[in-house]
Amino acid sequence: MAHQGLQQVQKQTQSLVLAPQLRQSLKILQAATLELRNSILEELQQNPTLEELPVDGISIEQQASEDKETNDSEPASTDEMQLSEEDYSKLSQLDEDYREYYTQEASNSQFTSEDAQRRQHFFDSLVSETSLQEHLLRQADLCDLTPQQKEGVDYLIGSLDDRGFLTISLSDAALMTQLPLGEMQKAADVLKSLDPPGIGAKDLQDCLLTQLKLTERDDTLAAEIIRDHYELLLRHRIPDIARKTSSKIEEVQFAIEEIATLDPAPGSKFSDDNNRIVVPDVTVEKSDDTWQIILNNDYIPRLRISPAYKEMIATGKIIGKDKEYIREKIRAGRFLMNSIEQRQQTIERITEEILKFQLDFFEYGVSKLRPLTMNQIAQTVGVHETTVSRAIANKFIETPHGVFEFKYFFTPGYQGKDGQAVSNKSIKDRIANIISNENPAKPLSDQEVVKILAQDDVKIARRTVAKYREELGILPTNLRRRFQ
């Protein structure tokens, strides 16, 4: 039997360890414009040797010239001058201003009750979106309800999903709250009477009927179709609905158009808003028959090394650990500025190659978009493919046809009969145009769309057309048919 026990084994392995400066450089390259601005502002607070240039102040080129002169004039001798009392006080004060500004302010002032009230007022004044539950609870507070009904309404409001539908049956809700089922039913009726119309329904069918009832349209053909012929409505079987309701096809179509005006998810308007502000990193525009690439530097602070610290280094007024500390901060500041400059240059070079390769897109639009891979751009720019991936991450480009993500221009495609490659986004655009121009009474099948695309030297399978049609949100043929 093998001996069991603890052993120490020494072995040699190789692993890739990213230096802190390399991590910072990759972070700067990958960051979006607004994220980069926040990172730079944080570094400004931590590094006392960095200063932000005013918008109309010294130019970056002039600042680069001054940095070179400072480097050339810095003495190489180890003979350092002793710090005077005045110099040491100045250095300490500058460093303290950056590291302990807020703590000094707090320690030098008395936090009074008035300050506490102002602080609380500030937090209370923060604007936030009203949730669906808050919106309904405020209305329920204004209703004349018994304590049991109020408890039931509050419980049902907490049981709504993002669409505004109930996620629990009334019998289960009554069991959980130990309320009579009759009181829970009254609570459900109160909930359905609140705004937005259709809230508190058990499903989509109930939601649509509730909206028609609240607007006194529960005796119309639209209500009859939803109530008695809901399955036929889902399958868009207009002739069958007309026959079962003894109505004309035109009347059924009008009723379906009325149903289409109803809100299928009344609670969705209160869901969290995930929209974000998009700031284009690059703008590509045409001026005098020439395409121009304009980098967006408006949100990126312009930095320089503080002249006060550079003067101390150049004149040799600081020695020992103080000088090493300042030199380290200056090196970190210069590395940050170089990383920002390299980021902008990389984005500009990638944009230039995209403009060359996708020139027809910039001229004519999405229909002329060509297939493109990151490896192709990486080879022409002279960087690794992963560098291109990081450089275009979370970044946008403004074109004459709208604002697009950089990733939008990197798509697979198909080979046409003439040998020209066609992007899948271009094919989607063609499919959307073909279907938008079809006869509503005789909508095109997926196979017919395939034949039309083949006339334009684009050969794809029928299942691919069906896939792209679904991604575009276009209904199948039977659901697009409109009877005259």
C-alpha positions as CSV (number, residue, x, y, z in Angstrom):
1,M,0.0,0.0,0.0
2,A,1.4,3.4,-1.0
3,H,2.5,5.6,1.8
4,Q,0.2,8.6,2.4
5,G,1.3,11.9,3.8
6,L,2.2,15.5,3.1
7,Q,5.0,16.2,0.7
8,Q,6.7,19.3,-0.7
9,V,7.3,19.2,-4.4
10,Q,9.3,21.9,-6.3
11,K,8.5,22.5,-9.9
12,Q,9.2,25.2,-12.5
13,T,6.4,26.6,-14.6
14,Q,5.8,29.6,-16.9
15,S,2.9,32.0,-16.5
16,L,2.0,35.3,-17.9
17,V,1.8,38.1,-15.3
18,L,0.6,41.5,-16.4
19,A,2.5,44.4,-14.9
20,P,0.3,47.1,-13.3
21,Q,1.2,49.6,-16.0
22,L,0.3,47.1,-18.7
23,R,-3.1,46.5,-17.0
24,Q,-3.7,50.2,-16.9
25,S,-2.8,50.6,-20.6
26,L,-5.2,47.8,-21.5
27,K,-7.9,49.3,-19.3
28,I,-7.5,52.7,-21.0
29,L,-7.6,51.1,-24.5
30,Q,-10.8,49.2,-23.7
31,A,-12.6,52.0,-21.8
32,A,-15.4,53.9,-23.4
33,T,-15.1,57.7,-23.6
34,L,-17.1,58.5,-20.5
35,E,-15.5,55.7,-18.5
36,L,-12.0,56.9,-19.6
37,R,-12.9,60.4,-18.4
38,N,-13.8,59.1,-14.9
39,S,-10.6,57.1,-14.7
40,I,-8.5,60.1,-15.6
41,L,-10.3,62.3,-13.0
42,E,-9.6,59.6,-10.4
43,E,-5.9,59.6,-11.4
44,L,-5.9,63.4,-11.1
45,Q,-6.9,63.1,-7.5
46,Q,-4.3,60.5,-6.7
47,N,-1.3,61.9,-8.5
48,P,-0.3,65.4,-7.3
49,T,2.1,65.9,-10.3
50,L,-0.7,65.8,-12.8
51,E,-2.6,68.9,-13.9
52,E,-5.6,69.3,-16.2
53,L,-5.0,71.8,-19.0
54,P,-7.7,74.4,-19.6
55,V,-9.6,74.1,-22.9
56,D,-8.2,77.3,-24.3
57,G,-4.8,76.9,-22.5
58,I,-1.5,75.6,-23.6
59,S,-1.5,73.2,-26.6
60,I,-0.5,69.6,-26.2
61,E,2.3,70.1,-28.7
62,Q,3.8,73.0,-26.7
63,Q,3.5,70.9,-23.5
64,A,5.3,68.0,-25.1
65,S,8.1,70.4,-26.1
66,E,8.3,71.6,-22.5
67,D,8.5,68.1,-21.2
68,K,11.4,67.3,-23.5
69,E,13.3,70.4,-22.3
70,T,12.7,69.5,-18.7
71,N,14.1,66.0,-19.3
72,D,17.2,67.4,-21.1
73,S,17.8,70.0,-18.4
74,E,17.5,67.5,-15.4
75,P,21.0,67.2,-13.9
76,A,22.5,63.7,-14.0
77,S,24.8,64.4,-11.1
78,T,24.2,62.8,-7.8
79,D,25.2,66.0,-6.0
80,E,21.9,67.2,-4.6
81,M,21.1,70.4,-2.8
82,Q,19.7,70.4,0.7
83,L,16.1,71.3,1.1
84,S,15.4,74.6,2.7
85,E,12.6,75.0,5.2
86,E,10.5,76.9,2.7
87,D,11.0,74.3,-0.1
88,Y,10.1,71.5,2.2
89,S,6.9,73.2,3.4
90,K,5.9,74.0,-0.2
91,L,6.3,70.3,-1.2
92,S,4.5,69.0,1.8
93,Q,1.6,71.4,1.3
94,L,1.2,70.5,-2.4
95,D,1.1,66.8,-1.6
96,E,-1.3,67.3,1.3
97,D,-3.7,69.3,-0.8
98,Y,-4.2,66.3,-3.2
99,R,-4.3,63.5,-0.6
100,E,-6.1,65.0,2.4
101,Y,-8.2,67.9,1.0
102,Y,-11.6,66.6,2.0
103,T,-10.4,65.3,5.4
104,Q,-8.9,68.6,6.2
105,E,-12.1,70.4,5.3
106,A,-14.1,68.1,7.6
107,S,-11.7,68.4,10.5
108,N,-11.5,72.2,10.3
109,S,-15.3,72.7,10.5
110,Q,-18.0,71.8,13.0
111,F,-20.8,69.6,11.6
112,T,-23.9,71.3,12.9
113,S,-27.5,70.2,12.8
114,E,-28.2,72.6,10.0
115,D,-25.5,70.9,8.0
116,A,-27.2,67.6,8.7
117,Q,-30.5,69.0,7.5
118,R,-28.9,70.4,4.3
119,R,-27.3,67.0,3.7
120,Q,-30.5,65.1,4.1
121,H,-32.3,67.6,1.9
122,F,-29.8,66.9,-0.8
123,F,-30.3,63.2,-0.7
124,D,-34.1,63.6,-0.6
125,S,-33.9,65.8,-3.7
126,L,-32.3,63.1,-5.8
127,V,-34.5,62.3,-8.7
128,S,-35.5,58.7,-9.3
129,E,-38.0,57.0,-11.5
130,T,-41.3,55.9,-10.0
131,S,-41.7,52.1,-10.0
132,L,-44.8,50.3,-10.9
133,Q,-45.5,49.3,-7.3
134,E,-45.1,52.8,-6.0
135,H,-47.4,54.2,-8.7
136,L,-50.1,51.7,-7.8
137,L,-49.7,52.0,-4.0
138,R,-50.2,55.7,-4.2
139,Q,-53.5,55.2,-6.1
140,A,-54.6,52.5,-3.7
141,D,-54.1,54.9,-0.8
142,L,-56.7,57.2,-2.3
143,C,-59.3,54.5,-2.7
144,D,-62.0,53.9,-0.1
145,L,-61.1,50.4,1.0
146,T,-61.7,48.2,4.0
147,P,-58.5,47.1,5.9
148,Q,-58.9,43.6,4.4
149,Q,-59.2,45.0,0.9
150,K,-56.2,47.3,1.4
151,E,-54.1,44.4,2.6
152,G,-55.3,42.3,-0.4
153,V,-54.5,45.1,-2.9
154,D,-51.0,45.6,-1.4
155,Y,-50.3,41.9,-1.6
156,L,-51.5,41.6,-5.3
157,I,-49.4,44.7,-6.2
158,G,-46.3,42.9,-4.8
159,S,-47.2,39.9,-7.0
160,L,-47.1,41.6,-10.3
161,D,-44.4,40.9,-12.9
162,D,-42.7,43.4,-15.2
163,R,-45.6,43.3,-17.6
164,G,-48.1,44.1,-14.9
165,F,-49.7,40.6,-14.9
166,L,-50.4,38.6,-11.7
167,T,-48.0,35.8,-10.9
168,I,-50.3,34.1,-8.4
169,S,-53.9,32.9,-8.4
170,L,-56.5,34.7,-6.2
171,S,-57.1,31.5,-4.3
172,D,-53.3,31.2,-3.5
173,A,-53.2,34.8,-2.6
174,A,-56.1,34.4,-0.2
175,L,-54.4,31.4,1.3
176,M,-51.1,33.3,1.8
177,T,-52.8,36.3,3.4
178,Q,-55.5,34.4,5.3
179,L,-58.1,36.7,3.8
180,P,-61.5,35.5,2.6
181,L,-61.6,34.7,-1.2
182,G,-64.4,37.2,-1.7
183,E,-62.3,40.0,-0.2
184,M,-59.4,39.0,-2.4
185,Q,-61.6,39.1,-5.5
186,K,-62.8,42.6,-4.5
187,A,-59.1,43.6,-4.1
188,A,-58.4,42.2,-7.6
189,D,-61.2,44.3,-9.1
190,V,-59.8,47.4,-7.4
191,L,-56.4,46.7,-8.8
192,K,-57.8,46.3,-12.3
193,S,-59.5,49.8,-12.0
194,L,-56.1,51.5,-11.4
195,D,-53.8,53.1,-13.9
196,P,-52.4,52.0,-16.3
197,P,-55.4,50.2,-17.9
198,G,-55.0,46.4,-18.0
199,I,-52.9,46.2,-14.9
200,G,-53.5,43.2,-12.6
201,A,-54.7,40.8,-15.4
202,K,-54.0,37.1,-15.2
203,D,-52.8,36.8,-18.8
204,L,-52.8,38.8,-22.1
205,Q,-56.3,37.9,-23.0
206,D,-57.6,39.2,-19.7
207,C,-55.4,42.3,-20.1
208,L,-56.9,43.2,-23.5
209,L,-60.5,42.6,-22.3
210,T,-59.9,44.7,-19.2
211,Q,-58.7,47.7,-21.3
212,L,-61.8,47.4,-23.6
213,K,-64.1,47.2,-20.6
214,L,-62.6,50.3,-18.9
215,T,-63.2,52.3,-22.1
216,E,-66.7,50.9,-22.4
217,R,-65.9,48.9,-25.5
218,D,-66.6,45.5,-24.0
219,D,-69.6,44.9,-26.3
220,T,-67.7,45.6,-29.6
221,L,-66.6,43.1,-32.2
222,A,-63.0,43.5,-30.9
223,A,-64.1,42.3,-27.5
224,E,-66.0,39.4,-29.0
225,I,-63.0,38.3,-31.0
226,I,-60.7,38.4,-27.9
227,R,-63.3,36.7,-25.6
228,D,-64.6,34.0,-27.9
229,H,-62.1,33.5,-30.8
230,Y,-58.7,34.3,-29.1
231,E,-57.0,31.2,-30.7
232,L,-58.1,32.2,-34.2
233,L,-56.8,35.8,-33.5
234,L,-53.4,34.5,-32.5
235,R,-53.2,32.6,-35.8
236,H,-54.6,35.5,-37.8
237,R,-57.3,33.4,-39.3
238,I,-59.4,36.4,-40.5
239,P,-61.8,34.4,-42.8
240,D,-62.6,32.0,-40.0
241,I,-63.2,34.8,-37.5
242,A,-65.5,36.6,-40.0
243,R,-67.5,33.4,-40.6
244,K,-67.9,32.6,-36.8
245,T,-68.9,36.2,-36.0
246,S,-71.1,36.7,-39.0
247,S,-69.1,39.7,-40.0
248,K,-67.4,41.0,-43.1
249,I,-63.7,40.6,-43.6
250,E,-63.3,44.4,-43.6
251,E,-65.1,44.6,-40.2
252,V,-62.8,42.0,-38.7
253,Q,-59.7,43.7,-40.0
254,F,-60.9,47.0,-38.5
255,A,-61.5,45.2,-35.2
256,I,-58.0,43.7,-35.2
257,E,-56.6,47.2,-35.9
258,E,-58.5,48.4,-32.8
259,I,-57.0,45.5,-30.8
260,A,-53.5,46.5,-32.0
261,T,-53.9,49.9,-30.3
262,L,-54.2,48.2,-26.9
263,D,-51.1,47.8,-24.6
264,P,-50.1,44.1,-24.3
265,A,-47.8,44.9,-21.3
266,P,-49.1,47.9,-19.3
267,G,-46.5,47.6,-16.6
268,S,-43.5,47.6,-18.9
269,K,-43.4,51.4,-19.1
270,F,-42.4,51.4,-15.4
271,S,-39.6,48.9,-15.7
272,D,-36.0,50.0,-15.2
273,D,-34.7,52.2,-18.0
274,N,-31.5,50.6,-19.3
275,N,-31.0,53.2,-22.0
276,R,-27.6,54.9,-21.8
277,I,-26.1,58.0,-23.3
278,V,-24.0,57.1,-26.4
279,V,-21.1,59.4,-27.0
280,P,-19.4,58.7,-30.4
281,D,-15.7,58.2,-30.1
282,V,-15.1,59.0,-33.7
283,T,-17.0,60.9,-36.4
284,V,-16.6,60.1,-40.1
285,E,-18.0,62.8,-42.4
286,K,-17.5,63.9,-45.9
287,S,-16.3,67.4,-46.7
288,D,-15.5,68.6,-50.2
289,D,-15.5,65.1,-51.6
290,T,-13.0,64.0,-49.0
291,W,-13.8,61.7,-46.0
292,Q,-12.5,63.0,-42.7
293,I,-12.0,61.2,-39.4
294,I,-12.5,63.3,-36.3
295,L,-11.7,61.9,-32.9
296,N,-13.9,63.0,-30.0
297,N,-11.5,64.5,-27.4
298,D,-14.2,66.7,-25.8
299,Y,-14.7,64.4,-22.8
300,I,-11.0,63.4,-22.3
301,P,-9.2,65.8,-20.0
302,R,-5.9,67.2,-21.4
303,L,-3.1,66.6,-18.9
304,R,0.3,67.8,-18.2
305,I,3.0,67.4,-15.5
306,S,2.9,70.2,-12.9
307,P,5.6,72.9,-13.6
308,A,6.1,73.3,-9.8
309,Y,7.2,69.7,-9.4
310,K,9.2,69.7,-12.6
311,E,11.1,72.8,-11.4
312,M,12.0,71.1,-8.1
313,I,13.4,68.1,-10.0
314,A,15.2,70.2,-12.5
315,T,16.9,72.5,-10.0
316,G,17.8,69.7,-7.6
317,K,16.0,71.1,-4.6
318,I,14.7,67.8,-3.3
319,I,16.7,64.7,-2.4
320,G,16.3,61.2,-1.1
321,K,12.9,59.6,-0.7
322,D,11.1,62.8,-1.6
323,K,12.8,63.0,-5.0
324,E,12.2,59.4,-5.7
325,Y,8.5,59.8,-4.8
326,I,8.1,62.8,-7.1
327,R,9.9,61.0,-9.9
328,E,7.7,57.9,-9.5
329,K,4.6,60.1,-9.7
330,I,5.9,61.9,-12.8
331,R,6.7,58.6,-14.5
332,A,3.2,57.4,-13.7
333,G,1.7,60.6,-15.1
334,R,3.7,60.4,-18.3
335,F,2.7,56.8,-18.8
336,L,-0.9,57.7,-18.4
337,M,-0.6,60.5,-21.0
338,N,1.2,58.2,-23.4
339,S,-1.4,55.5,-22.9
340,I,-4.2,57.9,-23.7
341,E,-2.3,59.1,-26.8
342,Q,-1.7,55.6,-28.0
343,R,-5.4,54.7,-27.4
344,Q,-6.5,57.6,-29.6
345,Q,-4.0,56.8,-32.3
346,T,-5.0,53.1,-32.4
347,I,-8.7,54.0,-32.7
348,E,-7.9,56.5,-35.5
349,R,-5.9,53.9,-37.4
350,I,-8.6,51.3,-37.1
351,T,-11.2,53.8,-38.2
352,E,-9.1,54.6,-41.3
353,E,-8.9,50.9,-42.3
354,I,-12.7,50.5,-41.7
355,L,-13.3,53.5,-43.9
356,K,-11.2,52.1,-46.7
357,F,-12.8,48.7,-46.5
358,Q,-16.4,49.8,-46.0
359,L,-16.3,52.9,-48.2
360,D,-19.4,51.9,-50.1
361,F,-21.3,51.7,-46.8
362,F,-20.3,55.3,-45.9
363,E,-21.3,56.4,-49.4
364,Y,-24.6,54.5,-49.9
365,G,-25.7,52.9,-46.6
366,V,-26.3,49.5,-45.0
367,S,-27.0,47.7,-48.3
368,K,-23.4,48.1,-49.3
369,L,-21.9,46.7,-46.1
370,R,-19.2,44.1,-46.8
371,P,-18.1,41.2,-44.6
372,L,-15.1,42.0,-42.4
373,T,-13.1,40.3,-39.7
374,M,-11.0,41.8,-36.9
375,N,-8.0,39.7,-38.2
376,Q,-8.1,41.6,-41.5
377,I,-7.9,45.0,-39.7
378,A,-5.3,43.7,-37.3
379,Q,-3.0,42.7,-40.2
380,T,-3.3,46.0,-42.0
381,V,-2.9,48.1,-38.8
382,G,0.0,45.9,-37.6
383,V,-1.4,44.9,-34.2
384,H,-2.7,41.7,-32.7
385,E,-6.4,40.7,-33.2
386,T,-7.0,41.0,-29.5
387,T,-5.8,44.6,-29.5
388,V,-8.4,45.4,-32.2
389,S,-11.1,43.7,-30.1
390,R,-10.2,45.8,-27.0
391,A,-9.9,49.0,-29.0
392,I,-13.4,48.7,-30.5
393,A,-15.1,47.5,-27.3
394,N,-17.8,49.8,-26.0
395,K,-17.1,52.4,-28.7
396,F,-19.2,54.1,-31.3
397,I,-18.7,55.7,-34.6
398,E,-20.9,58.5,-36.0
399,T,-21.5,58.1,-39.8
400,P,-23.8,59.9,-42.3
401,H,-26.2,57.0,-41.8
402,G,-26.4,57.1,-38.0
403,V,-24.4,56.1,-35.0
404,F,-23.1,52.5,-35.0
405,E,-21.0,50.4,-32.7
406,F,-17.6,49.6,-34.1
407,K,-18.5,45.9,-33.9
408,Y,-21.3,46.6,-36.4
409,F,-18.8,46.7,-39.2
410,F,-17.3,43.3,-38.4
411,T,-19.8,40.7,-39.8
412,P,-19.7,37.4,-41.7
413,G,-21.2,37.2,-45.1
414,Y,-21.8,35.3,-48.3
415,Q,-20.2,35.0,-51.7
416,G,-22.1,36.3,-54.7
417,K,-22.0,34.9,-58.2
418,D,-19.8,37.8,-59.3
419,G,-17.3,37.0,-56.6
420,Q,-18.2,40.0,-54.4
421,A,-18.7,39.3,-50.7
422,V,-22.0,40.4,-49.2
423,S,-22.5,41.1,-45.5
424,N,-25.3,39.3,-43.6
425,K,-26.5,42.8,-42.3
426,S,-26.7,43.9,-45.9
427,I,-28.8,40.8,-46.7
428,K,-31.1,41.5,-43.7
429,D,-31.6,45.0,-45.0
430,R,-32.5,43.6,-48.5
431,I,-35.0,41.2,-46.9
432,A,-36.7,44.0,-45.0
433,N,-37.0,46.1,-48.1
434,I,-38.4,43.2,-50.2
435,I,-41.0,42.4,-47.6
436,S,-41.9,46.1,-47.1
437,N,-42.7,46.4,-50.8
438,E,-44.8,43.2,-51.1
439,N,-48.5,43.0,-51.8
440,P,-50.3,42.8,-48.4
441,A,-53.0,40.5,-49.9
442,K,-50.3,38.1,-51.3
443,P,-47.3,38.3,-49.0
444,L,-44.1,36.7,-50.1
445,S,-43.1,33.3,-48.7
446,D,-39.5,32.7,-47.5
447,Q,-38.8,30.6,-50.7
448,E,-40.0,33.5,-52.9
449,V,-37.6,35.9,-51.0
450,V,-34.8,33.4,-51.7
451,K,-35.6,33.6,-55.5
452,I,-35.6,37.4,-55.4
453,L,-32.2,37.5,-53.7
454,A,-30.9,35.0,-56.2
455,Q,-31.7,37.5,-58.9
456,D,-29.3,39.9,-57.2
457,D,-26.6,37.2,-57.2
458,V,-27.1,36.4,-53.5
459,K,-27.7,32.7,-52.9
460,I,-28.8,31.7,-49.4
461,A,-31.0,28.9,-48.0
462,R,-34.7,29.3,-47.2
463,R,-34.0,28.5,-43.5
464,T,-31.5,31.4,-43.4
465,V,-34.1,33.8,-44.7
466,A,-36.5,32.6,-42.0
467,K,-33.9,33.1,-39.4
468,Y,-33.1,36.6,-40.5
469,R,-36.8,37.4,-40.9
470,E,-37.4,36.4,-37.2
471,E,-34.4,38.5,-36.1
472,L,-35.9,41.5,-37.9
473,G,-39.2,40.9,-36.1
474,I,-41.1,40.2,-39.3
475,L,-44.1,37.9,-39.0
476,P,-44.5,34.7,-41.1
477,T,-46.4,34.8,-44.4
478,N,-49.8,33.7,-43.0
479,L,-49.7,36.4,-40.3
480,R,-48.8,39.2,-42.8
481,R,-51.7,38.5,-45.1
482,R,-54.2,41.4,-45.3
483,F,-57.5,40.6,-47.0
484,Q,-58.9,43.3,-49.4
